């Protein structure tokens, strides 16, 4: 569990660091949130995408 959480966090940092626009950050955040929801919360892709996309857009 800790290993998968660390990998998701690393993917989030690496994925969001390459984005230039707010739209890109939102899309990458949603994709990472979907993966995190599937892996960490047993099939909650949509909820993870909503949260990940929102965090990606709001943080700059």
Secondary structure, 3 states (H helix, E strand, C coil): CHHHHHHHHHHHHHHHHCCCCHHHHHHHHHHHHHHHHHHHCCCCHHHHHHHHHHHHHHCC
